[in-house]
Amino acid sequence: MDQDKIRKMIEAAKMYYFMDYSQQDIADKLGVSRPTVSRFLQQAKEEGFVQIRIMDPSEDTAKLAYQLKQKYNLKKVIVVPVPHYEDDLIKEYLAEDTAQYLDEVVKDGDTLAVTWGSTIYQIARKLRHKHVNQVNVVQLKGGVSHLETNTYNSEILHLFGKAYNTYPHFLPLPAIVDHLLVKQAMESDRHIRKILDMGEQANIALFTVGVAESDSLFLQMGYFSEEELNVIYSKAVGDICSRFFDTCGQICVPDLNARTIGIELEALKHKEHSILVAGGARKVEVIYGALRGRYANVLITDQFTAKSLLDKDHDASSRINPSAVFPLSGIPLY
């Protein structure tokens, strides 16, 4: 972006938000039209120069975060205050805080593996450019759709690559194939194998959860027969990286899991930062299953979802698979 335009954009934002100037006053001072000032202010928010946050003192998000961290044995929890329990609004607010968290944790030499979908796309749009070296960005799972369904796959990878000064590594394959032999043949290609290995070895993984409902983006991509959809609806609460699990966090559609291309959920347990970003009433059960499966050690969610997760009653010692627990060595709990 032109440096003079950036300067005027920031100057306009300071006058508007700090000095309470009207848009017409700003226009007069900068020698531009009032619509130009309006565009400056909007673009300043889109580019991250201006960040607006409404803090509701009635919501103790720090307390909620601490309680969630304790209950689910997580490394980090961020509870984001949102004004209304609406999916699109939740995504926007979670995306802002996730982008900020990534800005804090991504460092030289990291490998960041990301999945796709509308939530991750919102995060990608809000990323701040960070001067880091030798950072790799890699796709966690296949994203080729059989129908005209936009997964935001290429846009996400390009935006992450731009933010961290790197060329992203794409996985140009479907998420699920029809036959196991087809998957094995694809994964034996040395170029594909290299990308899959990068995802497995990445120290940071960023993902969300999908619900096992008919309007799910993933379930609308043309991968499944009617019979397979019925199995998914009857057994699964949702998926991470196209791998379906139940409310206990256990893989529950093994035939589909065997034909899925991308990271195994078991590998998510061993990441330095395994970041689950999700919220909303429809996703409470699937987030709960993901946490019980120990697929995330960082959770970013909203205050309404946080309260629902705290209300969930489970006996960790008897109902969570012990083999699913994060290895404690090298991973601080607080």
C-alpha positions as CSV (number, residue, x, y, z in Angstrom):
1,M,0.0,0.0,0.0
2,D,1.2,3.5,-0.8
3,Q,2.9,5.0,2.3
4,D,1.2,8.4,1.9
5,K,-2.1,6.7,1.9
6,I,-1.2,4.7,5.0
7,R,-0.1,8.0,6.7
8,K,-3.4,9.7,5.9
9,M,-5.4,6.6,6.9
10,I,-3.7,6.5,10.4
11,E,-4.0,10.3,10.8
12,A,-7.7,10.2,10.0
13,A,-8.2,7.3,12.5
14,K,-6.4,9.2,15.2
15,M,-8.5,12.3,14.7
16,Y,-11.7,10.3,14.5
17,Y,-11.2,8.0,17.5
18,F,-8.9,10.0,19.8
19,M,-9.9,13.6,19.1
20,D,-13.6,13.1,18.3
21,Y,-13.4,15.0,15.0
22,S,-16.3,14.6,12.5
23,Q,-15.6,13.0,9.2
24,Q,-16.1,16.3,7.5
25,D,-13.6,18.0,9.8
26,I,-11.1,15.4,9.0
27,A,-11.8,15.7,5.3
28,D,-11.1,19.5,5.5
29,K,-7.9,19.0,7.4
30,L,-6.5,16.3,5.1
31,G,-7.8,18.0,1.9
32,V,-9.8,15.0,0.8
33,S,-13.6,14.3,0.4
34,R,-15.7,13.0,3.2
35,P,-16.4,9.6,1.5
36,T,-12.6,9.2,1.2
37,V,-12.3,9.7,5.0
38,S,-15.1,7.1,5.5
39,R,-13.1,4.7,3.3
40,F,-9.9,5.4,5.2
41,L,-11.6,4.6,8.5
42,Q,-13.1,1.4,7.2
43,Q,-9.8,0.3,5.6
44,A,-7.9,1.1,8.8
45,K,-10.1,-1.4,10.6
46,E,-9.7,-4.0,7.9
47,E,-5.9,-3.7,7.8
48,G,-5.7,-3.9,11.6
49,F,-4.5,-0.4,12.2
50,V,-7.6,0.2,14.2
51,Q,-8.9,-2.4,16.6
52,I,-12.2,-1.9,18.4
53,R,-13.2,-3.9,21.4
54,I,-16.2,-3.6,23.6
55,M,-15.5,-4.8,27.1
56,D,-18.5,-6.0,29.1
57,P,-17.7,-5.7,32.8
58,S,-20.4,-8.2,33.6
59,E,-18.4,-11.0,31.9
60,D,-15.4,-12.2,33.7
61,T,-13.6,-13.8,30.8
62,A,-10.4,-14.3,32.7
63,K,-12.1,-16.4,35.3
64,L,-13.9,-18.5,32.6
65,A,-10.6,-19.1,30.8
66,Y,-8.9,-20.2,34.0
67,Q,-11.7,-22.6,34.9
68,L,-11.7,-24.1,31.4
69,K,-7.9,-24.5,31.5
70,Q,-8.2,-26.3,34.8
71,K,-11.2,-28.5,33.8
72,Y,-9.8,-29.7,30.5
73,N,-6.1,-29.6,31.4
74,L,-5.2,-27.1,28.6
75,K,-2.1,-25.1,28.1
76,K,-3.9,-21.9,27.1
77,V,-7.5,-20.7,26.9
78,I,-8.7,-17.4,25.5
79,V,-12.3,-16.5,26.1
80,V,-13.5,-13.7,23.8
81,P,-16.4,-11.5,24.9
82,V,-19.0,-11.3,22.2
83,P,-22.2,-9.1,22.3
84,H,-24.6,-11.7,20.8
85,Y,-24.6,-15.4,20.4
86,E,-24.6,-15.4,16.6
87,D,-22.4,-17.5,14.5
88,D,-21.1,-14.9,12.1
89,L,-20.4,-12.4,14.9
90,I,-18.7,-15.1,17.0
91,K,-16.4,-16.0,14.0
92,E,-15.4,-12.3,13.5
93,Y,-14.6,-11.8,17.2
94,L,-12.7,-15.1,17.6
95,A,-10.8,-14.4,14.4
96,E,-9.5,-11.1,15.8
97,D,-8.2,-12.6,19.0
98,T,-6.7,-15.7,17.2
99,A,-4.8,-13.4,14.8
100,Q,-3.4,-11.5,17.8
101,Y,-2.5,-14.8,19.5
102,L,-0.7,-16.0,16.4
103,D,1.2,-12.7,16.2
104,E,2.5,-13.4,19.7
105,V,3.5,-17.1,19.3
106,V,4.8,-17.4,15.7
107,K,8.6,-17.1,15.7
108,D,11.5,-17.7,13.3
109,G,11.8,-21.2,12.1
110,D,8.2,-22.3,13.0
111,T,6.1,-24.5,10.9
112,L,2.4,-23.5,11.0
113,A,-0.1,-26.0,9.7
114,V,-3.6,-24.8,8.9
115,T,-6.9,-26.3,7.8
116,W,-9.6,-24.5,5.8
117,G,-13.1,-23.2,6.1
118,S,-14.9,-20.0,6.9
119,T,-13.6,-19.6,10.4
120,I,-10.0,-20.0,9.4
121,Y,-10.6,-17.7,6.4
122,Q,-11.8,-14.9,8.8
123,I,-8.6,-15.4,10.9
124,A,-6.4,-15.3,7.7
125,R,-8.0,-12.0,6.7
126,K,-7.1,-10.4,10.1
127,L,-3.5,-11.6,10.3
128,R,-0.9,-8.9,11.0
129,H,2.3,-8.9,8.9
130,K,5.1,-10.1,11.1
131,H,8.8,-9.9,10.3
132,V,9.9,-13.5,10.8
133,N,12.3,-15.7,9.0
134,Q,12.1,-19.2,7.7
135,V,8.5,-19.8,8.7
136,N,6.7,-22.6,6.8
137,V,3.0,-22.6,6.2
138,V,1.4,-25.9,5.2
139,Q,-2.1,-27.2,4.6
140,L,-3.3,-29.8,7.1
141,K,-5.8,-31.7,4.9
142,G,-7.0,-32.0,1.4
143,G,-9.4,-29.4,0.3
144,V,-10.5,-30.1,-3.3
145,S,-14.3,-30.0,-3.5
146,H,-16.4,-32.2,-5.8
147,L,-19.0,-29.5,-6.0
148,E,-19.0,-25.8,-6.4
149,T,-18.4,-25.3,-2.7
150,N,-15.9,-22.6,-1.6
151,T,-13.5,-23.9,1.1
152,Y,-11.4,-20.7,1.0
153,N,-8.5,-23.1,0.7
154,S,-6.2,-21.1,-1.6
155,E,-7.1,-17.7,-0.1
156,I,-6.2,-18.9,3.4
157,L,-2.8,-20.3,2.4
158,H,-1.9,-17.2,0.4
159,L,-2.9,-14.8,3.3
160,F,-0.9,-16.8,5.8
161,G,2.1,-16.9,3.5
162,K,1.8,-13.2,3.0
163,A,1.6,-12.5,6.7
164,Y,4.7,-14.6,7.5
165,N,6.9,-13.8,4.5
166,T,6.8,-17.3,3.0
167,Y,5.4,-19.3,0.1
168,P,2.7,-21.7,1.5
169,H,2.7,-25.5,0.8
170,F,-0.6,-26.6,-0.7
171,L,-2.1,-30.1,-0.5
172,P,-3.9,-30.2,-3.9
173,L,-6.0,-33.3,-3.1
174,P,-9.5,-34.2,-2.0
175,A,-10.1,-34.6,1.7
176,I,-11.5,-38.1,1.3
177,V,-11.1,-40.6,-1.6
178,D,-13.3,-43.5,-2.6
179,H,-10.8,-46.3,-2.1
180,L,-7.9,-46.9,0.3
181,L,-5.6,-47.9,-2.6
182,V,-6.1,-44.5,-4.2
183,K,-5.1,-42.8,-1.0
184,Q,-2.1,-45.0,-0.6
185,A,-1.0,-44.3,-4.2
186,M,-1.4,-40.5,-3.7
187,E,0.5,-40.5,-0.4
188,S,3.4,-42.5,-1.9
189,D,4.2,-39.6,-4.3
190,R,7.3,-37.9,-2.9
191,H,6.0,-34.4,-3.3
192,I,2.7,-35.2,-1.5
193,R,4.6,-37.1,1.1
194,K,6.8,-34.1,1.8
195,I,3.8,-31.9,2.5
196,L,2.1,-34.5,4.6
197,D,5.2,-34.9,6.7
198,M,5.5,-31.1,7.1
199,G,2.0,-31.1,8.6
200,E,2.8,-34.0,10.9
201,Q,6.0,-32.3,12.1
202,A,4.6,-28.7,12.4
203,N,5.0,-27.3,15.9
204,I,1.9,-25.1,15.5
205,A,-1.5,-26.4,14.2
206,L,-4.5,-24.2,13.7
207,F,-7.9,-25.8,13.2
208,T,-11.6,-25.5,13.9
209,V,-14.4,-28.1,14.2
210,G,-17.2,-29.0,11.9
211,V,-20.6,-30.2,13.0
212,A,-22.2,-33.5,11.8
213,E,-25.2,-31.8,10.4
214,S,-26.6,-31.5,6.9
215,D,-25.7,-27.8,6.4
216,S,-22.0,-28.4,7.3
217,L,-19.6,-27.0,4.7
218,F,-17.6,-30.3,4.6
219,L,-20.7,-32.5,4.2
220,Q,-21.9,-30.4,1.3
221,M,-18.7,-31.0,-0.8
222,G,-20.0,-34.1,-2.5
223,Y,-17.7,-36.7,-0.9
224,F,-20.4,-38.9,0.7
225,S,-23.1,-41.3,-0.3
226,E,-26.5,-41.2,1.4
227,E,-25.6,-44.3,3.3
228,E,-22.3,-42.7,4.5
229,L,-24.1,-39.5,5.6
230,N,-26.5,-41.5,7.7
231,V,-23.6,-43.3,9.4
232,I,-22.0,-39.9,10.1
233,Y,-25.3,-38.4,11.5
234,S,-25.9,-41.4,13.7
235,K,-22.4,-41.8,15.2
236,A,-20.4,-38.5,15.0
237,V,-20.8,-35.1,16.7
238,G,-18.4,-33.6,14.2
239,D,-15.0,-33.5,12.7
240,I,-11.5,-32.1,12.9
241,C,-9.6,-32.1,9.6
242,S,-12.3,-34.3,8.1
243,R,-11.9,-37.0,10.7
244,F,-15.1,-37.8,12.5
245,F,-15.4,-38.4,16.2
246,D,-18.0,-38.9,18.9
247,T,-18.7,-37.0,22.1
248,C,-15.9,-38.9,23.9
249,G,-13.4,-37.8,21.2
250,Q,-13.0,-41.2,19.7
251,I,-12.8,-41.8,15.9
252,C,-16.2,-43.3,15.1
253,V,-16.4,-43.8,11.3
254,P,-13.2,-45.9,10.8
255,D,-13.8,-46.7,7.1
256,L,-14.0,-43.0,6.2
257,N,-11.0,-42.2,8.5
258,A,-8.9,-44.8,6.6
259,R,-9.6,-43.0,3.3
260,T,-9.0,-39.4,4.6
261,I,-6.0,-37.5,3.3
262,G,-4.3,-35.3,5.9
263,I,-3.1,-35.2,9.4
264,E,-4.1,-37.9,11.8
265,L,-5.8,-36.5,14.9
266,E,-3.3,-38.4,17.1
267,A,-0.6,-36.1,15.7
268,L,-2.4,-33.0,17.0
269,K,-1.7,-34.1,20.6
270,H,2.0,-33.6,20.3
271,K,2.1,-30.0,18.9
272,E,3.7,-27.2,20.8
273,H,0.6,-25.2,20.0
274,S,-2.5,-27.2,18.9
275,I,-5.0,-24.4,18.6
276,L,-8.7,-25.0,18.4
277,V,-10.8,-22.0,17.4
278,A,-14.6,-22.5,17.6
279,G,-17.7,-21.2,19.3
280,G,-21.5,-21.1,19.0
281,A,-24.3,-23.1,20.4
282,R,-24.2,-25.7,17.6
283,K,-20.5,-26.4,18.2
284,V,-20.6,-27.0,22.0
285,E,-20.9,-30.8,21.7
286,V,-18.2,-31.2,19.1
287,I,-15.8,-28.8,21.0
288,Y,-16.5,-31.0,24.0
289,G,-15.6,-34.1,22.1
290,A,-12.5,-32.6,20.8
291,L,-11.4,-31.5,24.3
292,R,-12.1,-35.0,25.7
293,G,-10.1,-36.5,22.9
294,R,-7.2,-34.1,23.8
295,Y,-6.8,-32.9,20.3
296,A,-6.1,-29.3,21.4
297,N,-4.0,-27.7,24.0
298,V,-5.1,-24.2,23.2
299,L,-8.8,-23.2,23.0
300,I,-10.1,-19.9,21.7
301,T,-13.9,-19.6,22.2
302,D,-16.6,-17.1,23.3
303,Q,-18.0,-16.6,26.8
304,F,-21.3,-18.3,26.1
305,T,-19.7,-21.5,24.7
306,A,-17.2,-21.3,27.6
307,K,-20.0,-21.4,30.1
308,S,-21.6,-24.4,28.3
309,L,-18.3,-26.3,28.3
310,L,-17.9,-25.6,32.0
311,D,-21.4,-27.0,32.7
312,K,-20.5,-30.3,31.0
313,D,-20.1,-33.0,33.6
314,H,-17.6,-35.7,33.0
315,D,-15.3,-37.9,35.0
316,A,-11.9,-37.5,33.3
317,S,-10.3,-40.5,35.0
318,S,-12.9,-42.9,33.9
319,R,-14.2,-41.6,30.6
320,I,-11.2,-40.1,28.8
321,N,-9.0,-42.5,27.0
322,P,-5.6,-42.4,28.9
323,S,-3.7,-42.9,25.7
324,A,-5.2,-39.7,24.4
325,V,-3.7,-37.5,27.1
326,F,-1.0,-35.0,26.1
327,P,2.5,-36.0,27.0
328,L,3.4,-33.8,30.0
329,S,7.1,-33.5,29.2
330,G,8.0,-30.1,27.7
331,I,4.4,-28.8,27.8
332,P,3.6,-26.4,30.6
333,L,0.1,-26.7,32.0
334,Y,-0.2,-23.0,33.0
